[in-house]
Amino acid sequence: MRRSAPALVDPGPPSRVMSLERHIDVLVCGAGPVGLTAALALARRGGLAVEVIDEADVRAGLSYALALHPATLRLLDELGVAGELLEHGLAVDRIAFYDRSERRLELAVSALGGAFPFVLVLPQSRLEEVLIAPERAGGACAIATA
């Protein structure tokens, strides 16, 4: 039995529809920290035209990702955004682990050395704001919501 094609649904205002009026090399699905970092890296390092799509039309109000580890900070530094993130975050150079009120272990992140001997804590929304700034990718990256 042959099915009929589904009825077309009005996609809403043009700002909520991905634009195919320009050439894109890569389509990234998801405008969270990982998708935005991937898009920025592809645009800046690879010189690719990138479009990011996300079903949400507003950025995260909650922080699901709030700590950036040294290796992540090195990558973000290569992309030119670590400095700005450092201005907005809190550098934590040691982490203590407790069992109820008893301190069990202390991890000195600073002992790892390197350019970023700490974990940077900041809200996910701030991270996304820094990654999404239009001047970051020199116009090679666009974001659309579904």
DAQUIPE-V144716 format. One record per residue. RES is the residue in one letter. SS is DSSP state (A for helix, B for strand, O for the rest). PHI is phi in whole degrees, 0 to 359 (999 if undefined). D_FIRST is the distance of its C-alpha to the first C-alpha in Angstrom with 2 decimals. Layout:
RES/SS/PHI/D_FIRST + RES/SS/PHI/D_FIRST
This chain:
M/O/999/0.00 + R/O/274/3.77 + R/O/267/6.45 + S/O/278/9.74 + A/O/295/12.81 + P/O/296/15.13 + A/O/295/18.11 + L/O/288/21.22 + V/O/250/23.93 + D/O/301/27.57 + P/O/285/28.96 + G/O/93/32.39 + P/O/298/35.69 + P/A/304/35.91 + S/A/294/38.08 + R/A/260/35.19 + V/O/246/32.87 + M/O/298/33.34 + S/O/269/34.99 + L/O/255/33.94 + E/O/283/36.84 + R/O/236/38.89 + H/O/288/38.47 + I/O/232/37.70 + D/O/268/38.15 + V/B/224/37.01 + L/B/250/34.78 + V/B/256/36.02 + C/B/261/33.87 + G/O/115/36.26 + A/O/254/39.56 + G/O/273/41.51 + P/A/303/44.56 + V/A/290/42.74 + G/A/298/40.39 + L/A/293/43.32 + T/A/293/45.61 + A/A/300/43.11 + A/A/298/42.64 + L/A/296/46.41 + A/A/296/47.09 + L/A/295/44.57 + A/A/288/46.02 + R/A/280/49.67 + R/A/277/49.82 + G/A/263/47.15 + G/O/65/47.51 + L/O/267/43.78 + A/O/275/42.11 + V/B/239/40.27 + E/B/241/37.97 + V/B/250/37.63 + I/B/241/34.87 + D/B/209/34.94 + E/O/285/33.10 + A/O/274/36.49 + D/O/260/38.50 + V/O/227/41.75 + R/O/286/43.51 + A/O/300/44.02 + G/O/267/46.48 + L/O/254/46.88 + S/O/259/48.13 + Y/O/269/45.91 + A/O/237/47.76 + L/O/227/51.45 + A/B/234/53.43 + L/B/254/53.57 + H/O/276/55.06 + P/A/308/57.50 + A/A/295/55.00 + T/A/294/52.65 + L/A/297/55.65 + R/A/297/56.58 + L/A/298/53.15 + L/A/294/53.34 + D/A/292/56.86 + E/A/298/55.65 + L/O/272/53.24 + G/O/84/56.19 + V/O/243/55.29 + A/A/299/57.25 + G/A/303/60.40 + E/A/294/58.77 + L/A/295/57.09 + L/A/299/60.49 + E/A/294/61.90 + H/A/256/59.44 + G/O/253/59.19 + L/B/242/61.45 + A/B/279/62.50 + V/B/247/62.73 + D/O/261/64.83 + R/B/210/64.89 + I/B/233/62.60 + A/B/252/63.88 + F/B/246/62.00 + Y/B/240/63.10 + D/B/242/62.73 + R/O/59/63.44 + S/O/261/66.73 + E/B/265/67.77 + R/B/286/67.30 + R/B/260/65.93 + L/B/201/65.40 + E/B/232/65.91 + L/B/254/64.06 + A/B/268/65.98 + V/A/299/63.32 + S/A/299/66.25 + A/A/292/67.32 + L/A/288/64.33 + G/O/70/66.08 + G/O/86/64.38 + A/O/292/63.82 + F/O/230/62.06 + P/O/276/63.74 + F/O/195/61.98 + V/B/257/58.71 + L/B/262/58.01 + V/B/254/56.76 + L/O/201/55.24 + P/O/296/52.43 + Q/A/303/48.97 + S/A/299/48.96 + R/A/292/52.11 + L/A/302/50.67 + E/A/296/47.59 + E/A/300/49.88 + V/A/292/51.89 + L/A/291/48.91 + I/A/273/47.18 + A/O/309/50.30 + P/A/300/49.32 + E/A/285/52.38 + R/A/303/51.53 + A/A/258/49.20 + G/O/59/50.92 + G/O/80/47.97 + A/O/274/45.65 + C/B/228/43.59 + A/B/233/41.59 + I/B/236/39.93 + A/B/228/37.03 + T/B/251/35.38 + A/O/278/31.73
